[in-house]
Amino acid sequence: LCPDELFVAAVLGCLNNTFLDFQRRFEMELKLLTLHGTATSVFDGNGYLITGIRISGEVIVGEDELETGKRCVELMKEYCHLTRTIKDCLPVEFDISIREG
């Protein structure tokens, strides 16, 4: 594996664990959680730099749990310690859909 892929996988793992921690605290019925990540990079003349990370995914929750699902995603974004650590030097974009299923 490329180190860049391992870096994105570490961020995804941290987001996953953070989401699941809040999901358990709220006792929310979770039917599906998928997260995918990509990194963008550029060659600056001397070497490559990662310029950003994009996280996409889907969350499907139980009936009448939509607001709790949205809250879990927001808390995941706020409290994942890896994204908190890199936020000032590397932008992280999120595109995560949440629905009842």
Secondary structure, DSSP 4 states (H G I P E B T S, - for coil): --HHHHHHHHHHHHHHHHHHHHHHHTT--EEEEEEEEEEEEEE-SSSEEEEEEEEEEEEEE-TT-HHHHHHHHHHHHHH-HHHHHHTTTS-EEEEEEEEE-
